Amino acid sequence: MAIRGQGPLRVRTLRKIGIVDDDDAVRDSLRALLESHMLHVTDFSSGKALLDSGDLSDFDCFILDYQMPGMNGMEVVEALRSRGVSGAAIILSALSVSASSERLRHAGVIAALMKPVSEGELMGWIGRAAETTAASAH
């Protein structure tokens, strides 16, 4: 599959990706993977940390763990939307996501993926986020 080689070219239009996961090892691994594709990444240990971080308009994509203490990933996405933040969202979960597909779509979640997710699959969805961002900029 050619996604690995094409990843950096397809997703360079993204200004910043926000990773939200309460597991340090998962956050570190995701950050290292995305940075290897020349992407600018900021990570957060909780939804509250993301929401308290200030201006979120720089983020074009969010990758969120579904199951976290406090707010789950879906609740974080909905809180972002209520603040006018429109970046694409990708939800990752070790278990199936309990939110309905209608709720996910309405909140702008472009994918709900089961962990572990392959690099090719994740980069493919990030590429779709870049396409969505580029289309909404026109």
Stockholm file with secondary structure:
# STOCKHOLM 1.0

chainA/1-138         MAIRGQGPLRVRTLRKIGIVDDDDAVRDSLRALLESHMLHVTDFSSGKALLDSGDLSDFDCFILDYQMPGMNGMEVVEALRSRGVSGAAIILSALSVSASSERLRHAGVIAALMKPVSEGELMGWIGRAAETTAASAH
#=GR chainA/1-138 SS CCHHHHHHHHHTTCCCEEEECSCHHHHHHHHHHHHHTTCCEEEESSHHHHHTSSCCTTCSEEEEESSCSSSCHHHHHHHHHHTTCCCEEEEEESSCCCSCHHHHHHTTEEEEEESSCCHHHHHHHHHHHHHHHHHHHC
#=GC SS_cons         CCHHHHHHHHHTTCCCEEEECSCHHHHHHHHHHHHHTTCCEEEESSHHHHHTSSCCTTCSEEEEESSCSSSCHHHHHHHHHHTTCCCEEEEEESSCCCSCHHHHHHTTEEEEEESSCCHHHHHHHHHHHHHHHHHHHC
//
